[in-house]
């Protein structure tokens, strides 16, 4: 009697174990799918947060030329605030102008107002809508008053003359701080309000390298510049880090 009961108990235990083993692959498959779905949803939220932040709040920029020297150096890496100025779809040229207006002598970043240049420029805003701007022997006059410009890279060039010109409505007149090496409103005219996308906030990195490394599309040269700075830390301008605007 006891032997029969033990046999039945052993059989039941074996069946239960077999049943548990047979259910295990299905359970594992469901668990794997649940984990995969959770991971995918997490990455979707990360991607949405990235598009929201870069499209409406902050973007990184690098200075490719010497036109703002005195304030910004070639190889300065900036964080740009778009908040209130512009909202855009990352990796596209689609954007929508928002409510904030820049102020005189503020450094601004804007889409180049040139049909053949698909890039962004950074300059200092000099003339507001309705202002009359004139440059006489290198000195800037706004509405007949000389403008104090302590940020300039070099003394006024007596051969530099422009205007007078009145800034149209919803447009701005901009100049580089390094007037002798700047392509700006003296050459191609005014910046439409809709082209302005933001203002610099802070320098988070500054690397000495050939100017070509920071030009658009120069991926190989840029990677080389970063690698070279990693091997030679003296190429990093440490004192410029965390400079704010």
Secondary structure by P-SEA (a helix, b strand, c coil): caaaaaaaaaaaaaaaaaaaaaaaaaaaaaaaaaaaaaaaaaaaaaaaaaaaaaacccbbbbbccccccccccccbbbbccccccccccccccbbbbccccccccbbbbbccccccccbbbbbbbcccccbbbbbcccccccccbbbbbccccccccccbbbcccccccccbbbbbcccccccccccccccccccccccccccccccccccccccccaaaaaaaaaaaaaacccccccccccccc
